Amino acid sequence: MFRSAVYCSIALSLAGCAPTVSNYYVKQGVTYDQYQRDALACANEATANAPDSNQVQWAPYVGVYTVDANTGLRNANVEICMRNKGYSNVAIPYCPMEKREAAFSEGFGDRNRLNQRLSVGQETCVVNGGLLYTP
């Protein structure tokens, strides 16, 4: 009995550490097709402006590993490019269990619904697959 109580408390404490929001670039009324085109164009532009710059490093208890020194610069380039295209980077909460089924069937971000337009509001949430859902 004591052992199961310990396992439950560990599981609950780990669940409390899980992220409750995720950041997304959003623009009211954009189609998923246009969103994909804009995001890919910005990623390509950022990669051209800040290509990979892998550096070998060493740390105790880890050993040798590589780090891309341009990751932060590339992310900043993507953010500026997306802002220039009219997008905002916003934190969106994860959908509660009761909205997950609707999010998977109606959410923005499904390749089968390229002409679906994004509508973001106070109740917008996201599921792990990256689908944005506004009831």
C-alpha positions as CSV (number, residue, x, y, z in Angstrom):
1,M,0.0,0.0,0.0
2,F,2.8,2.4,1.0
3,R,4.7,1.7,-2.2
4,S,1.7,2.4,-4.5
5,A,1.1,5.7,-2.6
6,V,4.7,6.7,-3.3
7,Y,4.4,5.8,-7.0
8,C,1.2,7.9,-7.2
9,S,2.8,10.9,-5.6
10,I,5.8,10.7,-7.9
11,A,3.5,10.5,-11.0
12,L,1.5,13.5,-9.8
13,S,4.6,15.5,-9.1
14,L,6.0,14.7,-12.6
15,A,2.7,15.6,-14.2
16,G,2.8,19.0,-12.5
17,C,6.1,19.7,-14.3
18,A,4.7,19.0,-17.8
19,P,4.3,22.2,-19.9
20,T,0.7,23.5,-20.1
21,V,1.2,25.9,-23.0
22,S,3.0,25.8,-26.4
23,N,4.0,28.8,-28.5
24,Y,2.7,29.1,-32.1
25,Y,2.8,31.7,-34.8
26,V,-0.8,32.8,-35.5
27,K,-2.5,35.1,-37.9
28,Q,-6.3,35.4,-38.0
29,G,-7.9,34.2,-41.2
30,V,-4.9,32.6,-42.8
31,T,-5.4,29.3,-44.5
32,Y,-3.4,26.3,-43.4
33,D,-1.9,26.2,-47.0
34,Q,-0.7,29.8,-46.7
35,Y,0.6,29.2,-43.1
36,Q,2.7,26.3,-44.3
37,R,4.1,28.3,-47.2
38,D,5.0,31.2,-44.9
39,A,6.6,29.1,-42.3
40,L,8.7,27.2,-44.8
41,A,9.8,30.4,-46.6
42,C,10.9,31.9,-43.2
43,A,12.7,28.7,-42.2
44,N,14.6,28.6,-45.5
45,E,15.4,32.3,-45.3
46,A,16.7,31.9,-41.7
47,T,18.8,28.9,-42.7
48,A,20.4,30.9,-45.5
49,N,21.1,33.8,-43.2
50,A,22.4,31.6,-40.3
51,P,23.6,28.2,-41.6
52,D,24.5,25.4,-39.3
53,S,27.7,26.1,-37.3
54,N,28.3,22.9,-35.4
55,Q,31.0,23.1,-32.7
56,V,32.5,20.2,-30.8
57,Q,32.4,20.6,-27.0
58,W,33.2,18.6,-24.0
59,A,31.7,18.4,-20.5
60,P,32.4,16.2,-17.5
61,Y,30.0,13.2,-17.1
62,V,28.8,13.9,-20.7
63,G,31.9,13.7,-22.9
64,V,32.1,15.0,-26.4
65,Y,29.0,16.5,-28.0
66,T,28.2,19.0,-30.7
67,V,26.3,22.3,-30.4
68,D,24.9,24.4,-33.3
69,A,26.1,27.9,-32.4
70,N,23.6,29.5,-34.8
71,T,20.4,28.0,-33.4
72,G,19.5,31.2,-31.5
73,L,20.2,33.4,-34.4
74,R,18.3,31.2,-36.8
75,N,15.3,31.2,-34.4
76,A,15.4,35.0,-34.2
77,N,15.4,35.2,-38.0
78,V,12.3,33.0,-38.2
79,E,10.5,35.1,-35.6
80,I,11.3,38.4,-37.5
81,C,10.3,36.9,-40.8
82,M,7.0,35.6,-39.4
83,R,6.3,39.0,-37.8
84,N,7.0,40.7,-41.1
85,K,4.3,38.4,-42.7
86,G,1.8,39.5,-40.0
87,Y,2.0,36.6,-37.6
88,S,2.2,36.9,-33.8
89,N,4.0,34.4,-31.5
90,V,1.5,33.5,-28.8
91,A,1.3,30.9,-26.0
92,I,-1.7,28.6,-26.5
93,P,-2.7,26.1,-23.7
94,Y,-3.1,22.4,-24.3
95,C,-6.6,21.2,-24.9
96,P,-8.3,19.4,-21.9
97,M,-9.3,15.8,-22.5
98,E,-12.9,16.6,-23.3
99,K,-11.9,18.8,-26.3
100,R,-9.2,16.5,-27.7
101,E,-11.5,14.5,-30.0
102,A,-13.0,17.6,-31.5
103,A,-9.5,19.1,-31.9
104,F,-8.3,16.1,-33.9
105,S,-11.4,16.1,-36.2
106,E,-11.8,19.9,-36.6
107,G,-8.5,21.5,-35.6
108,F,-6.4,23.8,-37.7
109,G,-3.2,22.2,-39.0
110,D,-4.5,19.0,-40.7
111,R,-3.0,18.5,-44.2
112,N,-6.4,17.3,-45.4
113,R,-7.9,20.7,-44.7
114,L,-5.5,23.1,-46.5
115,N,-8.2,25.7,-47.1
116,Q,-9.4,25.9,-43.5
117,R,-8.9,29.4,-42.0
118,L,-7.4,30.0,-38.6
119,S,-9.5,31.6,-36.0
120,V,-7.9,32.2,-32.6
121,G,-9.9,33.2,-29.5
122,Q,-9.9,33.0,-25.8
123,E,-10.8,29.3,-25.9
124,T,-8.3,28.2,-28.5
125,C,-6.2,25.2,-27.4
126,V,-3.7,22.9,-29.0
127,V,-3.3,19.1,-29.0
128,N,0.1,17.3,-29.1
129,G,-0.1,16.8,-32.8
130,G,0.1,20.6,-33.3
131,L,-3.6,21.1,-34.2
132,L,-5.1,24.3,-33.0
133,Y,-8.7,24.1,-32.0
134,T,-11.2,26.9,-31.3
135,P,-14.7,25.8,-30.3
